[in-house]
Amino acid sequence: MSERLLLADHDAVADALTFAGRAARLGDGAVRLRSSAGTLTMWAAVLAPRGLFDSTPTILGMRAIRADPELECDFVVDATSLAVDAAEDRALALPATALAPAWAGISPPQGGWVPGGDIAASDLASRAQWGMAAVANKLPADAGEDVVRVIRSDVWGAPAEELADLPLGVAFAAFGLGFIGGEETVRVFTAPSWTRLSLRRGHVLVRRPPREGLTAVRTTGRTDR
């Protein structure tokens, strides 16, 4: 892994660090960096399942940032480890090691998205604030990590009628990552297993886990003997 990533300018570096800082507070603290053709795409998991039978939806925040046209990369790092490179203010200094969270191995499709309606940004903001209050009210004093995770999954993973039955966590992602900046019509797109909310400042993507249950057992021989 390279020691640094060369972006378009210092403003792009500041943009990347702002996204990383917000991502570190919302999810598991990891951020995926994928760059090609002059664009650095940054991903963060606001919500993600743990284990095969965890029904928590995968909710990702994504922001595109201008980068050096020759930069090619795809890896995951601790969001808090990113910094301005000491020798070049238009470069991101990277940590020595990469991470491998499960959510980073499941990428949304690059094409095949079809329009699926729209949502008012104000609805996202209001539902995010409602959800944050709900989480705070449910948390007991001195709650452990597992309890916090269960409560967050219960609140943010629930479908919201005001958001076309998408998980409430899409509002939390858009609000917490700073994607909501005033009145805006949020475009919704769908692809197999995925839904994308596109705002001017970034995108929120949600993937629901596979249906639970076992497949039917096929009959492989005669049963009349």
Secondary structure, DSSP 4 states (H G I P E B T S, - for coil): --SEEEBSSHHHHHHHHHHHHHHHHHSSSEEEEEEETTEEEEEEEEE---STT--PPEEEEEEEEEB-TT--EEEEEEGGG-EEETTEEEEEE--S--B--GGGG-PPPSS--EEEEEEEHHHHHHHHHHHHHHHHHHPPTT--HHHHHHHHHHHHTSEEGGGTTEETHHHHHHHHTT---SS-EEEEEEETTEEEEEETTEEEEEEPPPPPSPPPPPP-S----
